[in-house]
């Protein structure tokens, strides 16, 4: 992952100037930005000490075409013809609950934590509804950090990325029904950056 982010940043910075200096803006969903991208940026700083990195956690699909960011990391493959897109990794999701909650509530009376209505069409919400069946959703939020905190506090069962739930001491991973949920992570830069970078080689 670090190498692909580094390559994207290098393409962007090289398009702007010969040396890798100045500011490069990377946009990613907040959970990915915090858990997967930020911890790996020290490598970029070591390679390019004059580079200033702006990392925006954003649930919106920020436009690279309109230059709202230089590098975009997304859970859906961008389909704009002006972008150079590569698969970065795959994120797996699972059901999680706190030990106290699972000890207090049997499977037939458990409640769930889901996304708000703005994310009803996401694969995560669709998968959650398939897993929960007729069980109530007692908390809705568009923020994974809030959902994770609620799961850890014993509010209910939530669908979390394994890079969050699997590392939490106060959560237990539960078996799911049917196929597991996986989402590909994509990295994109504007094709103009890639073309200019290639012409300098």
N, C-alpha and C positions, 0 to 999 in steps of 0.2 A: 504493500500500500504506500509506504513512504516513497519508494522509487517512482511510482506513477504520479503522486502528488508533486514530487520534485521535478519530474519531467514537464508536467503541466505548468508549474510556476516558471521553469526555465524558458519554456516557449513564450509565455506571456511577457516575462521581463525582457527577453531578447528581442521581442517585437518592438518594445518601446525604446530600448537603448542597448548599446553594445555591452556594457557591464551590468551585472545583476544588482542594481540598486533601485531605490524608490519603493513604492508601496504596491503590493499585489493583494487583491481582495479575493478571498475564497469564501464561497457560500455553501452551507450544508445544513441539513436538518439538525436542530439543536442537540439531540441525543448523539448523533454521529459526530458532530463537531466536538462535543465535550469528551466523549469516551474513546473515539477512534482517531480523530484528526489532531486535536490539540496535543496529546501526549507524544506525537511523532514529529512535531514541528521543530524540535530542537536539532534534528538532523539537518533540516533546511537552514537553520540559523548558523550551524557550524560550516556548512558548505558555502553559504552566501551571507557573510556577516553584515554586509551593507544593506541587505534586503529588509524591508519593513512589511510585515504580514498582517493583514486585517482578516480575521476569521469571524464571519457573521453566521450565527445560528438563526436560520430562517425557515419557516414552514412553507413560505411561498416559493413558486418557481421563478426565481429572479432571472431576468433576461440578460443573457450574455450578448445577444445581438444588439441590444440597446446600451451595452457596456455598463450595466448595473453591477457587474462583478467580472472578474477575470477568469476565475475557475469555479465551476459548479459541481457539487457532488450531490447526487440525487438517487432516490429509490425507484424512480421510473426512468426508463431510457429516453433521453431527449430525442425528438424526431426532427429538429430543425436542420435543414440541409446545410446551413452555414456553420454548423458545429462539428468539431472532431470529438468523437465519443469513444470511450473504452470502458470495458467492464473492470471494476475495481475489486469487488469481492462479493460474497453472498452473506446476507444476514439471516439467521434463523430465529424464529420466535417460538415461545412456549407459554403454557399456562403456569402461573406462579401464585402461591399463597403463603401467608405467614404460618409458622408452626402453631401459634396460639389459635389462629382462626381455624385452621384445619382440624385441630384437636377439639374445638368447640362446636363445629358445624359439620354434619354429615353431608354426603354428596347430594342428597335430596332436598336440602334446605340452604345450600350455598348461593350467595349472590355474587354479582360480577361487576367489574369496573371496565368501562368502555370509553370510546371516543365520543365527542359531541357531534351534533348533526352536521357540522361542516366537513366531517371526515367519514360520513356514512358509506361512501363509495370506495373507501380504501380496502385493500386486501386484508389488513389487520382486523378491521371492524367486521367484515364479512365472515372471516374465519372465527372471530369471537362469537358471533351470533350462531354459527353452526355448532360451536362447542357448547354454548350455554343452553341452547334449546329454549325452553319456556321459563328458565330461571330469570329473576329480575336483574336489571342493571341498576345498581343503586348509586353509582357515581359516574359522571361523564366528564371528560376533560380532553382538550386537544394537546396537552403537554405530557410527554412521557415521564418527566421527572415527577410531576404531580401524581400520575398513576402509580409509579414505582413507590413513592412515599406512602400512598394510600394502601397499597398491597402490604408493605412492610408493617404498617400500623394496624392491619387486621380489618380493613374495611370490606374486603372481598377478594375475589379471584381476578387476576388481570392477565392480559396478554402483553408480554414484554420481550424485547430482544434478549437473546441469551447472553449477550455481552454485558447486559445490565443485571438481569435476574440471576444468571449463573454465577455472578461474582458477589452477590449480596448474601451476607450471613443470615439475615432474617427472612429469607425466602426459601421455599421448597418448590422444586419443579414438579409439575403434575403430568401424568400421562394424558395425551390428547386422543380424540376420536378421529380416525381417518388419517389423511395425509397431513404431514407437518407443514408449517407455514415457512416459506423461504422467500426472501426478496433480494434481487440483485441490486448491487450498488454501482452506480455509473459515475464516471468523471468526464467532464466536458470542458473544452476550451473553444474559442472562436477559431474557425478555420483560417482566418486571416493571420492569426498569431502563428499557427503551425506553418503556414506557407512562408512567412517572412523568416521564421527561424530556420527552415530548411534551406532557404536561399543563402544563408550566411555560412553554411557548412562548406 
